[in-house]
Amino acid sequence: MRIGTYVAIYFLIWWIVLFAVLPWGVRNQEELGEVVPGSDPGAPGIHRLWGKLGWTTVCATAVFAALYFAYTRGLIPIDFLARISTPPR
């Protein structure tokens, strides 16, 4: 595969992992006791977005490395990928 394919696959994995990481450690305003007037009490009190982006990168890199290792070692054959990516007959 070309490098562009690897970048695209990594981006997709990163994006999916981001949505898995976003709820980690979230405490809403009501739990913190600091509800801003006019806002929803269930809104996050502290976002910590940079930390979540870092964890997303770490987790996505680990997932990508595992899939890359499995692909390059032939643990995931091309025939299997073609079979699961086509619609059922």
N, C-alpha and C positions, 0 to 999 in steps of 0.2 A: 504494500500500500504506500501511497505517497504521504508526505508530511502533512499536507492539507487535510487528508482524511483523518489522520490521528488528531489533529487540532480540532476538527469538527466533532469527532467522537468525544474528546475530552470536554469540549464546551457543553455538549449535551449532558454528559455525566455530571459536570459541575452544576449545571442549572437544576437538574433533578435533585441533587444532593442539597443544594441551597434550600429548597422547600422542605427537606427533611430536617435541616439544621435550624431553621428560623424559630421554631417553638422552644428550642432548648433554653432552659433557665428564664423563661419569660415570667415576670410577675406583673400583674396588672395594677392600675392606680389604686383600686380599692384595697388590694392586699397590702400595698405599701402605706396606705392611709394618707395619700397625697392626691386626692381627686381634684383636678383642675376644673374650676367652674365652666360649664358649657361643654365639657367633653364627656365621652362615654367612660363610666367607671371601669369597664373591661379593657380599655385601651392600655397598651404596655406603658409601664411607668419608666423603665429604663430600657433603651433599645439595644445597646452594645453591638451595633451593626458591624464595626470593624473586627471585633472578635469572632462574630459569626461568619464573616467573609473568610477569615483566616482558617477557622475550623472547616468550612466548606472546601477550601483549597486542599487542606490536608486529607480530608476524607475522600474527596474526588480523586486526588492523586493516588491514594491507596487502592481505590476501586479500579482506576484505569490501569495501574501497574499489575494488578491481579489479572485483569482481562487481557492485557498485552502479553503477559507471561503465558497464559493459557492459550492464546492465539498463536504465538510464535513457536510454542512447543508442540503444536498440533493437537492439543487437548480439546479444542473446539473445531471440528472439521468443517470445511466449506460446504459440504453436502448438507450437513445438519443446519447450518445457517440459512442455506437456500430453501430447505424444506420448511423451516418455521417462519420464514418471511413471506411465503406465498399464501394466497387465500386458500381455504379448504375447498375441495372439489365436491 
